[in-house]
Amino acid sequence: MSHLITPELVLLDADLGTERESVIRALTALVAEQGRATDSESLFDDAWAREQLTDTGVPGGIAIPHCRSEAVTEPTLVMARLKPAVDFGAADAAADLIFLIAAPAGADQEHLTVLSALARSLVNPEFVDSLRAAKTREDIVALVEQATAPEEKAAPAAAGGSGAAGAGDPDADAGGSTDAAATATATATAGTDGAARPVLVAVTACPTGIAHTYMAADSLAAAAERAGVELHVETQGSSGATPLDPAVIAAASAVIFAVDVDVRDKARFAGKALVQSPVKRGIDAPDAMIAEALAAASDPNAAHVAGGEAAIESTSSTSDEHFGQTVKRALLTGVSYMIPFVAGGGLLIALGFLLGGYLITDTAADIVTQNSLWNLPDGGVAAYLGAAAFQIGAASMGFLVPALAGYIAYAIADRPGIAPGFTAGAVAGLMGAGFLGGIVGGLLAGVAAHWLAQRKTAAWFRGLMPVVVIPLLASIFASGLMVLILGGPIASLTVALNDFLNGLTGASAVVLGLILGAMMGFDLGGPVNKVAYAFAVAGLGAGAIDNQAPWMIMAAVMASGMVAPLAMALASTVLARRLFSPVEKENGKAAWLLGASFISEGAIPFAAADPLRVIPASAIGSAVTGGIIMAAGVTSQAPHGGVFVFFAINPFPMFLLAIAAGTVVTALIVVALKRFVRKSSTVTDADAQVPVAA
């Protein structure tokens, strides 16, 4: 196995600027200079994208930016001891020790295990002190190789607790054993009263599964030892995951989820008291999490992993979220699950109009039930197929509100919320409350199902809860409120909203298009973009021949979302190729197709590399497109697909003209900013201070 770190990959007492972006850019450039990456910009983009997910600073003045990247040719560690220190988001102090972990996209298990061993060693104060005291680059390399060698991992692991028989061995983790790397277990065995100590289990996982996953495991293990607690940790990292022994889970009084991604097979922990937080809190505040888990174990009102003998998945994913975050996540989940119904239904309705004409709405039901391919109606096969497409599409669109409500409830209460959520959504449709009623009904059903799932019941009754009791009582609560109290007022509000949208003309319509367009171009698939898209999709079902405002809004949103990637493609491959890096030029080629398909994320590599230029330009150009669409009255009955759903867009030439206008505006602004506005000093400094290999 090649060396992960060499003296040329070590910087001692280096000044790499005052911002983490400049530090990461300098370190990724060093990886490329040493021939371990094909392109520094591509590696930087991947490392910076990972940094946006979670701060990589950890207590003790350490930061571990890391990523997997197609640009990396061999697993690499870069270490920098900084002067001055740079804030990487740790709670206690800025970081002066930086380890960049660069792994190939297809890194083998052995390398990933060694990289993970390094991350776990950084929890050991003695190892960190040695790094700060080292005099030469060669000393740093020797310390790192010793820490990641199989026979030397015992000392750092001891700081986190000793191994527990039958549940995995953290020492073996550093040695490259796949099974042991997947399950890190720490049991406080010191003393004679070990059998009487509380038992906890934990799962740690981060998006890349290289650093934070294992550091959180060791930090929690060390905290458990200090608290006199027996802790078993399952690390769901890059090396895979060996599940905890079911007997260990059964003996535990609570479970800790320190995760940034979904826990695999959560049903194993059904019924356990739950403490959940982002994985970084497992590193920053492990003592607090252990204390919270012990308190939850004896608190009947604490969050629990829902489900009984039916092994239902956890409903407690919201336990560490604020109310607003929970609602936002639930709404976006509902919209994301609803979109396939709307997409398929909208395209089929548009196809029905294409084949059978707009009057097909009056006769489609009769044609489908009274005619067949062997008994064609007036108008022939086109009329028959158009009627069939329209009816199927209308049936799919009929699930819009129930699916929205059902999956909002699902996001709050997991599977026990689906049935009451769908029921509340259907009742909202019955009451004429539309998608607003679906949102309210889904939230009510989800909250009710979640509350019921947390109630402690007798063991014999627990299996009935998710399949009988929760659907029954939550449906009565949510749907009853919709029928008796909320349905009428929400229906009136829905009618007023539809009337308002249908009455938009002239300047008011253009202003709405400008706002929606700017939102679509602002964060390219992020929360602001999704709010605008969700607004358009949720109202699409209310569109009709005599109420085309929702279709206009959908056209404005879709066209605006296509502008940014197309503009980046135009600027980087046609207008100003010299202003863009080779990687950006390659991304620009792909962005032509991504933009044409309405995939706004095609512009993200450009925005990540140069946000202060790209984002304002994108928002302005997208706003121009949105305003033109609304002013021209362009409609789209399809919620996605870009130019490939041309038959659902009317008039299609004006749709293309609006996109072209916004694309040109954005591209010209980006080019002008790149030519006449200097980059921030931190980026410039980082470029200047990347050391040349010795």
N, C-alpha and C positions, 0 to 999 in steps of 0.2 A: 504494500500500500504506500503511495507517495506521501511525502510529508505535507501535513495540512498547513503548517506554518514554517516559515524560514526567516532568517534574520532580515532579509529584504522586505518582509511583510510586517515589520515592527517599526513603529515611530515612537521615539522617546522624547517627552517634553516638547511636543509639537504644538504650534499655533495654527489651528485649522479654521479659525474664524470663531464667531460667537453664536452661530445658529447651527442646529443639528443638521439642517439641509447641507450646509457647506462641509460639515464633517463627513457625512455619508458620501457626498459627491467625491471628496478627496480620497476616501478609502476605496470606493469602488473603482476609481481611476487607477489606484495603485494595483488592484487585482488585475486589471486589464494590462497594465504596463509589465507585469510579471508573466504575462502570457497565460493567465489562468481564466480569462474571460475574453470572448470575441469582441465585445463592445462595451465600453464603460457606461455609455448613456443608457443602454438597455438594462444593464445590471442596476444602475442607479434608479431607473424607473421602477423596477421590481422591488428594490429595497425601500424606496420611498413610499411606494404603495402599501407595503407591509407596515411601515411606520405610521401610516394614517389610520390603520385599524386599531392599534393599541400602542401607547407609549412604551418604549423599550428600556427606559431608565428604571433601575431597581435600587433599593436602599443600599447605602454604602458608597455612593459616588461611582456607580457602575452603569454602563449602558451596553445593551447587546442587540444592536440592529441586525436583522437577519432576514434571509429570504431564500427561496428557490428560484432559479432563473435559467431560462434556456441559453442565456449568454455564457454561463459558467461552464468551463470545460473540465475542471476538477475541483473537488471540495477544498475550500480555502478558509483560513482564519487570518484576519488582519487585526493587529493589536496596536492601539495608539494610547499613549499616556499624554494627556493634553495639558497645556498651559496657554490660555486659561481654560478652566472647566466650562462645559456647555450643558445647558438644561435639556435633558432628554425626558422630562416628565416625571421623575421620581419625586416622592413626597418630601424627602428629607434634604436633598442637596443636588447641586449640579454634578455632572459626571466628569471625572478626570481619567477614568479607565474605560476605554471603548474597545469592544470586541465586535468586529463585523464578521458574521458567519455567512458565507456565500456557498450555497449547495447547488449542484446541478439539478435540473428538474427531475431527472431520473436517478438521483443519488442512490447508491447501494446501501443495504442495511448496515454494513460494517462501518462505513463512513458516517452515516447518520447517528449510529450509536456513539461513536467517538465524539462527534459534535455535541451530542446531548450530554455526554460525560463532562465536557468542558463547562457547559452551562451550569450543571449541577455543582461543579467545583467552585464556582463563583459565589455560592452560598457560604462557603467555608472562609471565615475571617482570616485564618492563618495564610491561606493561599493568596487572598487579596493583598494582605500586608506584604507578602513576598514579592508580588508584582510591583508594588509601589517602591519597594526597596531595591529592586534589581538595578544594576549599574549599566549593563550592556544589553544589546539586542539578543546576543547569544544566551544570556541568562534567562531572558523572557522565554525564548524558545524551549530551553531545557525545563523550565517550570511547567510550561503548558504540556509538553510531551510527557512529563512525569505525571501530571494530573489526569491525563487522558489514557495513560497506560493501564491495562487491566489489573496488574498487581498493585497499583498505587491508589486505587479508588477507595480503599477501605477507610482511609483517614477522613476524607471529606464526607463520606457517607455517614460516618459516626456522628458527625455534628447533627445529623437529622434524625438519628434514632438507629437502633440495631435491627437486623433483619428478623422477620417473623417466619417461622417454619410453616411451609405449606401455602404461603401466599406470595411468594416471589422474593427476590434478593436484589437489593439495590447495588450491591457490590458487583454482581454479575452483569448488571446493566452497563457499567462502564467497560466491561470486558468484551462486549459485542454479542452477548447471548440475546437472541431476538426475544425469546420468551421472557427472560428476566428484564430486558429493557422495557417491555410492555407493561410490567407490573412491578411498581416500586412499593415495597411495604416496609413500614417502620413500626416497631413495637417497643414500647418502653418496658424493658425487662429488668431493669436494675431494681434491687430490693426484693423482699420476700412476699410482697403483697400484690404481685403482678396479676394474679388471677382475679383479684377484686376490682381491678381498675376498669373504668368505663371503656367501652369499645366503640370506635367510630370508623366509618369508611369514607373514602373520598375519591373523586375522579377529577383529574386535571387534564385540560386540553386547550390548545391554542390553534390559530388558523394554520400555521406552518408546522407545528408539532416538533420543533427542533429545540428551542431554548426555554420559553416560558413554561411549557408543559412540565418539564423536569425540575426547573427551579422552584416552581410552586409546590411540587410534590415534596422536595427536600425541605423547603421552608415550613410547610405544614407538619412534616415529620419532626423537625426540630422543636416546633412549638408544642406538639403533642407530648414530646418527651419532657419539656419543661413543665407541662401541666399534669404530668403523671397519667397520661391517657394512652391507651393502645390504639394505634391508628394504622389502617391498611389503605394504601393509595394505589389506584389503578391509573397509570399514565396512558392516555390515548394519544400517542404521539406518532412521529413519522415511522418509527420502527414497528408499528402495529400496536395491538393491545391484547394482552392475555387477561381475560375476565377474572375478577375476584372470585374466590371460592364461594359458592352459594352458602356454605355453612358460616363463613366469615360475615357475609351480608346479613344472614339471619340473626347472628349474635350482636350485630351493631345496633346501637340505640338511635343513631342519627347518621345522615350522609351529608357530605360537603361536595358541592359541584363548583369547582373553580374553573370555569370554562368560558371560552369565547365562541364555541361552536356547539352544536347539538351533542348531547351525551348519547353514545351508542347503547342501545338496549336499556333504556331507562326503566323499563318495566320490572327489571330485577330488583329495584329498590322500592317497589310499591309499598306504601304504608309507613315508610321511614320518615321521621322528622327531617326537614330539609333546610339547609343553608346554602344559598347560591349567590355567586358573585362573578365578575370577570376574573380571568385567570391571574391578572396582575395583582389583584388584591390578595391572592394567595401568597404572593411574594412580599408585598408591602405590609400586610397586616395579618400574618398567619395566626398570631396569638389571639387576636380578636375573633377570627373565624372559628378557632377551636372553642373559645368561650361561648360564642353564639350557638355552636352545635350542641354543646353540653346543656345550655339553657333550653334550647328547642326540644331536646330529648325529654325534658320533664315538664314541658309546657303544652297542655292540651290544645291551646289556641295557635300553636306554631304552624307554619306551613308544612305540609306533608306531601310526599310523592303519592299521587292519587292512584287508586286501583286496588283491587283485592285479588281474589283467586283468578279473576279474568285477566289479570296482568295488563291493566290499562297503563298507558304511558303517563309520564308526569304531567300534572296540570299546574305545577308550581313554578313555571319558568319566569313568572312575573314577580317572584318573591323579592328580588333586589331592584325592581324597577319603580320609578315614580309613577304616579297615576297617569300623568300626561304621556310618559313613554309607553306605558301599557296600552293606552287608547290608540296612540299613533301606530304602534306595532300591529295591533289588532285590525285597525282600518286598512293598513297596507296589505296585511295578509288576506283579508276578505276580498280586496280588490284584485290581488294577484290570482286568487283561485277563481274569481268571477270572470276574469278576462277570457279564458278559453270558451266559455259559454257565449260571451258577447262576440268574440272574434268569429267563431264558427257560424253563429246565428246571423250576425250582420253580413258576412260575406254571402251566405246562402240567400238572404233576403235580397241583397243587391243582385245576385245572379238570377233570382226569380224575376226581378224587374227587367233585367237585361233580356231575358227570354220571353217573358209574357207581357211586358209593358207595365206601366204604373197602375193600370186599372185591374191588375191581377188580384189586388187586395180584396176586391168585391166578390170575386168568383172562385178564388183558390180552394176554399174549403169544399165547395160543391164539386169542383172538378176532381179533386183528389178522392173523394168518397164515391162519386158516381161514374167516373171514367177510369180507363186503364190504357196501357199501350195497345191493346187490341180493340179499344173502344174510345178513340180519340175525340176530344171536344172540338168545337169550332176553334180554329186557329192551329189545329194540328199538333204535331209532336212538340213544337216549341212552347205552345200554351200549356200543354200537359206537364212538361218538365219544369217550366217556369212556376206553375202552381205547386208542384211537388217541392221544389227548392224553397219557395216562399213559406210553405207550411212547415217544413222541417226547420227552417231558420226561425220562424216565429215560435215554434215549440222550444228551441234552444234559448231564444231570448226570454222566454217565459221563466227560465230558471235564474234570470239575472238577480232579482231581489232575494229569493230564497237562498241562492248560493252565496251572495254577499253576506247575508245575515248568518248563515250557517257557518261560514268560515271565519267570520269575526268572532263568533262564539267559540269556535275551535281554537283560535289563537289565544283566547283567554283561559279556556277550561279543557283544552285538548279534546279527545274523542267524546267524552261525555257531553260536550257542548254542541255537537253537530246536530243531533235530532231536535232539541229544543230551538236551536238557531234556525234551522230550515223551516220549522213550523212557524216561528215568529215571523220569518220573512214571507212565507205564504200568506199569513194573516195580514201582514202589511200590504201585500198586493191586493188581497180581498177588500181591504178598507180604502184602497186608492191612495195609500200613503207613499207609494213609490220607493225610490232608493233611500230617501231620508228615513222613511219608516223602517226599511231594512237595516239601516245603520243602528237606529235606536233599538229595534227588536233584537238584533244580534248582540249588542252590548248588554241588554237586559238578560238575555238568555245565557250569555257567557258568564256574567257575574253570578247569576243564580246557580248555574251548574258548578262553577268554581267553589262557591260557598258551600254547597251541599257536599261536594267531594271532600272537603276538609273536615266534615263532621266525623267524629269517632263513633263507630258502631260495633256491635258484637261481631265476633268473627264469623258466625254462621250467617249473618245478615249482609256481610261486606260484599259478597259476590253479587247480590241483587242490586247494589247501589248503581253501578254504571249502566246496567242494561234495563232496569225497570224504574227504580226510585228517582234517579236524577233526571232522566228524560221526562217522566211524568210530572214531577213537581216543578221543574224549570220551565216546561212548556206551559203549565197552568199559570205560572207567575208572569212570564214574558208575554205570551199570547193573550192572557187575560187582561193585562194592562193595555195592550194594543187595542183590544176590542172595546173595553169598557171606558177607557180614559184617553189614551194617547192617539188612537187611530184617526179620529175625526180632526183634531187640530193639526196633526201632521199632514193629513190629506189636503186640508185647506192651504197650508204652507206650500205644499208641493204644487198645487194648482197655481198659486200666486207666483212661484218661482218659474214655472213653465210659461205663464203669461208674460212675465218680465223678459225671459229669454226670447220668446217668440216676438216680442215687441221691439227688440233691439234693432235699430236701424241707424244708418249714418254714423255720426261721431261716436255715439255710445258703443256701437258694435266694434268700431275700430279700436277704441280704447281698451275694450275687453281683449281683443286680439293682440294688442301690444303687450298687455300684462301677461297673458298666457304664453305668448312667444318668448318674452324675457325669462319667465320662469323655466321654460323648457330648455333654454340655452344657458342657464346660470350654472347648474352643477351636473349636467350631463348624466342623468340616471340617478342622481342623488335625491334626497328628501324633497327639495323644492320642485325639481323636475317631476317627481312621482305625484306630488300633490296636484299639479296641473293636469297630469295625465289621468289620475284617478277621478278628478272632477269631470273630465270629458267622457271617460268610459262609463262612469256611473249614470250620466244623463243620456247616454246614447239610446237606451231603450225607449225613451220618451219621444224620439224623433219620428216624424211621419210626414207625409206629403204636405199636409197643411200646417206642420210645425217643424220646420227644417232648422231652427236655431241650434238644437243639439248636434245635428250633423255638421253645421258650420263650425261649431266649437271643436268638434272632433277633427275636422280638416285643418283648422288652425293649429291645433296641438301637434298633430302628426307632421305637418309640413315644417313647423318650427323645429321640431326635434330632429329633422333631417339636415338642418342647415349646418350645424357645427362640424360634423365629420366631413361633409362635402366641402366646406370652406377650407378645412385643414388639408384636405386632399388637393384642392385647387392651389392653395398657397405653396405647399411643399413639393408638388410635382410639376407645376406649370409656371406660376408667377415668380417665385423667388427661391429656387432650389438651393442657392448658396447660403441662405439664411437658416437652413435646417440641417440637422445632423443626418448621417447615413441611415440611422435607425428610424428617424422621423420620416425620411423619404420613403422607406419601406412601409412604415405604418400608413403613410399617405396613400400609397397604392391600394392598400386594403380598405382604406376609409371610403374610397369611391363606392364600393359595393355595400359597405356597412351603412353609409349614409343613404344610399338609394333604397335600402331595406328598412329604414327607420330604426336604426340601432345607434342611438346617440352616443353610446359608450365608445364608438370608434374614435371619438375625439379626446378621450381621457388621457392617452399617452402624451398628447400635446399639452393638455391643461396641467397635467402633473409636472411636466418639465418646465413650464413657463406660465404659471397660473395668472400672474398679474397682467399679462398681455392677452392670453387666449380667452379667459373667462369674460372680461368686459366686451371684447369684440364679439364673442359668441352670443352674449345676451342682447347686444344691440342688433346684430343681423337677424337673430331669431325673432326679435320683436317686430322688425320690419316685415318679415314674412307673415307673422300672425296678423298684423294690421291689414296687409294686402288681402289675405284670405277672407277676413271678415268684411272688408269693404266691398269685395267682389262677389260675396255670397257663395263662395265655393263650399261644397258639401262633401262629406265622406261618411258612408255607412259602415265602413270597416275601421276597426280600432287599431289596426296594425298592418304592416306589409309594405308601406311606402309606395313606390311607383308600380309595384307588382300587383297591386289591387286597383289598377286603373279603372276597371269596370265599375267600381264602387264609388268613384269620385266624379263629381260633375260641377263645373266643366273642368276636364282634366288639363287642357292647355293652360288655363289660368293658374291651376295648382302648380304646374311646372314653372310658370313664369314667376310666381311668388317665391318659390324655393330658389330659383336662380338669382332673384334680386337679393334675398337675404344672404345667399352664399357669397356673392360678389362683395357685398358690403362687409361681411365678416372677414373675408380673405384680405381685402384691401386694408382694413384696420389692423389686422395682425401684421401684415408686411410693413405697414408704416410704423407701428410700434417697435418692431424688431430693428428697423433701420435707424430710427430717430430717438428712441427712448432706451437709455442704458439699463442693463441688468442691475439688480440690487448689488450693493458692495459685497455682501456675504458670498454670493455666488462667484463674483469676480475674484475675490480673495481666495476662495477655495480652489478655483482653477489655477491660480498663480502659485499656490502653496503645495500642490501635490508633489512630493519628492520624487526625484529620479532614482531609479534602482541603482544601488551601489554595485 
